Amino acid sequence: MSGTGDAGAGAGSGAGLSRRPYLLRAMHEWMGDAGFTPHIIVDAARAGVEVPTAYIKDGRIVLNVSLNATQRLQLLNHGIEFDARFAGVVHHVRVPMGAVLGIYARETGEGMVFNEGEPEAPPPGESAAPAAPGAGAKGTMRRAKLTVVK
């Protein structure tokens, strides 16, 4: 599997906002459009992970998150939820976004590995406080400046 290994946190105006859910949704959509089968790797030991324990190996589980393999799939900012069959039995699966270690296409191995040190998205209903418009690095106000380009 190939991956960036650094899809983690960065500096700038979105420093408190996790990129993981956005990258995961983009990769999921690309894989579906390309006819590939998206799988996610999950750290099953993380708090809030609800998966069938019989399928956990070495503290991790690989889940097929294709639209054909899931029902009611939701790729949300705070986590992933869906219903899926495991050995013919329907299970509700819930994975916090911070527990997703990567996503890859089964057919090609192409995908993305996420940085474990990335800050997690705030819980639903909460958000990181956005910087005030025009605020500088130390919170001081700076004037907007327009330049005429010819």
Secondary structure, DSSP 4 states (H G I P E B T S, - for coil): -B--S--S--SSTTTTS-SHHHHHHHHHHHHHHTT--EEEEEETTSTT-B--GGG-BTTEEEEE--TTT-EEEEE-SSEEEEEEEETTEEEEEEEEGGGEEEEEETTT-BEEE--TTSPPPPPTT--PPPPPTTB-TTS-B---------
